[in-house]
Amino acid sequence: MMTYQFGLDEMNTKLTILSEEFQYVHDYNPIEHIKSRLKSPESILKKMYRKKLPITMNSIQESIRDIAGIRIVCSFLSDTYKILDMIEKQEDITIVEVKDYIKNPKPNGYQSLHVILTIPVFLSDRVENVYVEVQIRTVAMDFWASLEHKIYYKYDKLIPEEFSMQLKDAATVASDLDRRMEKLHNEVNKIKEDNFQEDLTRLDLGSGNFPLPEPLLNLLLEDKKQNV
């Protein structure tokens, strides 16, 4: 369990660095918040018994890949894929599996990106590659999933069909909200970019106002595009 905690610490440090770098470069942070957790030994054993797997360390390590879990909640739909792309580019991380429940939602309406990865943990006498499950979703997806989870367990995993339909409809509403907010976000960014280009055409120096040389203006605009 200690090794899995170290794996979580490694991933949380990486995510903090990536989000702070993104904030610095783009003046915007795509991550709303991050939660991490370790499965309890009791939960691990129950899952092993349920799957009828041998109770050995090797079996647990290879069969239960969500002992260490991280949930990343993003502002907008496109941010989920940006975060996934940044994680995939980390050279010491190995992506084992990606399940895209955003493009292909579960039958109940659940949406999220699920990523199984391994990250090296450097101990005093060895290096262990630890499995971590990362879930990446928007605020709307997280809101829906959180309430669905509470309803699910309130009815002891036996939800009336009428409630299932209502939950699925609510998931559709949440998905529509994500698309609307994404569209609004893109339109505002376009206005910002247009205003930025207008502001760059002239330069205030003291009491004077001077046009910028075209080569310098093109260089600044190109640099801005690369950082968007």
N, C-alpha and C positions, 0 to 999 in steps of 0.2 A: 504493500500500500504506500510505503514511503517513496518507492521508485516512481509510482504513478503520480504521486503528489509533485515530485520533481519534474515530471513530464508536463504537468499542468503549469508549474511555475515557468518552465522554459517557454511554453506557448504563450502564456500571458505576457511575458516580457517581450516576445516578438511582436505580438499584437499591439502593445503599447508603443513600441518603437515605430511600427508601420503607421499607426493612427496619428502620432505626433509629427512624423515626417510629412504625411499627407496634409495635415493641417498647415504646416509651414509652407509647403510648395503651392497648395491650391487654396489656402485661406478658407478651408472647409474640412470638417471631420465627418466621414461617412458613418462612423460608429456611434450609436446612441449610448449603448452600455454593453458590458460583457459580464456573463455569469459563468462560474465554473463549479464543478462538483465531482466528488468521488463516490462511486457506488459503495455501499457498506458491504462488509464481508457476508452478512446475512443475505443481502440481495444477490450477491454473486453466487452463493451456494444454491439459492432457490432457482436461479436461472440455469445452473448446471444440472440440477435434478430435473427441472422441467424439460430440458433438452436431452436428458438421459445420457449425459456425458461423464466420463471418468473424472473423479475429483483428484486431479493432480495439478501441480504448478504449471507444467507445460501445457496441459489441456486448457486450463483457465486462461493462460496468456494468449493462446492461439484462437480460442473459441469465443471469448468475451472481449470484444474490442471497444466497448463503450464504458469500461471501468472509469476511465478519465474522460470527462465530458466538458465541453465549452460551448456556450450559446452566445453568438454575436448578434446583437439586434441593430439593424441599420436604419437609416432615415428613409431611403428611397429604394425602389426595386432594383435599379441599375447598380446601387451600392453593393448589393449582395454579390454580384458577379465581379465587381472590382475587388472586393475583399478576397474572394476565391482566387482571382488571378494573382494577387499579391502573395497569398500563401503558397500557391503553386510555384512561384518564382524563387522561393527560399531554397537554396542549394542543399541544405542539410535536412530538409523535410522530404519524406517520400510519401506521395499520394497513393494510397492503396485502392480507394474506391470513392466515387462520387455518385450520389443519387440526387437527381434534380426533381424534387417534388414541387418546384415552382412551375416549370414547363409541363410537368406531368403530375398534377395533384393526386393525392390518395382519394379513394372513392368517397370518403367522408368530407372531403374538401380541404384537408390539411395541406399546407404549403410550406416548404423550407428547402434549403440546400443542406444535404447531409454529406459530410466528408470524413472518411476514415483515413488517418495518416499515421506515420511513425515519426518520432522525433528522438534523436540520440540524447541520452542522459549520461554524462561523464561522471562516473563514480571513482573512488580512490583506486580500485583495483580492476575496473572493467568499464566497458561502455555498453549500455543497454538501450535498445531501440524500443521505445514505449508507444503503444497504440493510444491514440487520442481521437475521440469522436468530436467533430466540430459541426455545430448546427448554425447556419447563417440565415437570418430571416429579417423581414421588415417589422416595424412597430405594429402595424395592423395584423400581420401574420402571428406575431407573438401574443397579441391581445386575444385573438381568436383561439389559438392553441391553449393558452392558459385557462380560459373559461371552459373550453371543451374538455380539458383534462379534469377540471373540478366536477363538471356535470357527469362525466364518464364514471368517475369513482363514486359519486353520490348514489348512483343507481347500481352499484356493484357490477359494473361493466355490462349491464343489461339495459340499454337505452331503448325506450319505446320508439317505434318506427317514425311516428309523427315528429318526435324530437330530433331524430336523425336528419329528417328532411329540413327542419328549421335550422339546424346547425350547418347543413350544407348550403342553404340559402344565405346564411350569415357569412359563410366563407366567400361566397360570390360577391357579396356587398363589400367585404374587406378587400378583395382583389380589385374590385372596381375603384375603391378609394385609393389604393396604391397607384393604379394607372392614372387617375386624375391628378394626384399630387405630383407624380413624376412629370406629367405634361406641364403643369404649372411651374415646377422647378426648372425645366428646360427652357420655358419661355422667359422666365426671369433671368436665367443665365445668359440668354441671347441678348436681352436688353442691356445687361451689365457689360457684355463684350462689345456691343455697339457703342456704348457710352465711353468705354475704355479707349476705343480707337479714335473717337472724336477728341477726347482729352489729350491724346498724344500728338495731335497735329500742330499744337503750338506750345511754347515753353515760356513760363513767366520768369523773368530775371530782373529783380529789382523793380523799377517802375516801368520796365518795358515788357512787351509781349512779342516773341519772335517765332516764326515758323520753323519747325524742325526740318533738317535736311532729309530728303526722301530715303537715302540709303540707311540712315540711322533709324528712321521711322519703321522701315521694313524689317530691320534687325530686331527691334523691340517687339513688333507684332508677331514675328516668327517665334521669338522666345516665349511670348505669352501663349501662342497656340500649342507649343510643345508641353507647356505646364498645365493645360486645361484637361 
